[in-house]
């Protein structure tokens, strides 16, 4: 039957076939909210009616500036479900970047919460297409004295509407969601996902979690990845599709708050960037806490330290599975499937898991040299990583330059990688982060992985800094674990037999805090600028 793949489908399916399954969310104010998929679906239909009454039409863009809450979850169904486009703006971007992104997406209405409203107040007068603002709370918690003017209350809007609503059918290639990149270099880039693309990616993820794959047991999913970051890695659609309980952590990402939800709601699967686990594992170690149900966490965004992967599995029973993906290319690799990997000795299995998985069905990978010539997939050749597939972006929002794709129509990822004969990807570095020293490449990610394996290191970043003799040399920048007194000599001595001699950083700088993007990645551009005039030791350290 010719039926379109639409994002109204997952929650409608959940309400029909496992309507009593819970959605548990921490609100922006900190309270715990519980309801069922059936109740969430009814509220999503009320929201669709409310949006229609506000004049939202198919093709209009509705923005959100919010966290992982139950009201935001309702928007993920209602806005694209009615044929409009949801723009998930990132509240950790600067006011200038947010104004650019919201104007570029042409948001007609913006949904905020009490925590993000003060951020909007800093730039709302610069928004060109905005008709109004809705605060995602109830009447009792509506903010007073805002400089924005007439604010609408989310619960008032839903309370005035019926849950009688029939989700329309339309072209599955219609725009569904807009996400912007982190904006680490210049203005954020807009990436538009179609309904078809998002449903296809979610269906691929279903194979990991579908009921029956674990003798009928359903998972409990909690995305630590924020909903503005690649739709929380599709968990808001994956959970209702599979009948899994969904847990949303709100805006409180303190390790104790995350742990309370994971344990209290018996979470089995989560996802997030390595920073989440660096902070959470440090807290676990200091408090002596353990997990009783959590078994798996998907990780992406930056390289995983081997010590972190090993510690989480051996001490806490959590498998940390590294995948590859980006805003422009969600659903890139499968970190769990590799023929024969489960039978390898533990050191070999660990080595395999520190790579970035293998291509998921539907995605093609290649590496090319500087001239665009394809390189062999032998696990040795290293080149610029390119991707092609039915849900990979073909271009950036309102960008007529075609900068997203190369001349052969492959997405330019900005990564440098090697690909094995079995398709396993090993990301060596970002193109902009690889260090050119004496005409040879040094992988900043490889150095970070080694430095990060030291027990006293919480975070490590390596950047290339201008050098009078070698063009660039690696500078290691470290954030120590609380209470540790690790010095440069001790750290470099620890690294010396683990990397090529000429790769060893020439100096180490210690910081109390790393500059981070809104998606949990270290902002190396800020570090490069801060240390661009760094004075190298006369004799290299170590």
DAZI-V709797 format. One record per helix or strand. SS is the DSSP state (helix for helix, strand for strand). FROM is the first residue (numbers start at 1). LEN is the number of residues. If there is no record, write none. Layout:
# DAZI-V709797
[[SS/FROM/LEN] [SS/FROM/LEN]]
This chain:
# DAZI-V709797
[[helix/9/9] [strand/22/5] [strand/32/5] [helix/37/17] [strand/61/5] [strand/68/1] [helix/70/12] [strand/85/4] [helix/95/11] [strand/107/6] [helix/114/8] [helix/124/3] [strand/132/4] [helix/139/3] [strand/151/3] [helix/154/6] [strand/175/6] [strand/190/5] [helix/195/15] [strand/220/4] [helix/230/4] [helix/235/8] [strand/245/4] [strand/250/1] [helix/255/10] [strand/269/4] [helix/274/14] [strand/296/4] [helix/306/11] [strand/319/4] [strand/326/1] [strand/329/1] [strand/333/2] [helix/341/3] [helix/346/8] [strand/358/2] [strand/363/6] [strand/374/1] [strand/383/7] [strand/405/1] [strand/411/9] [strand/425/6] [strand/435/3] [strand/440/3] [helix/444/9] [strand/457/11] [strand/471/10] [helix/488/8] [helix/501/3] [strand/507/4] [strand/516/1] [strand/522/1] [helix/524/7]]
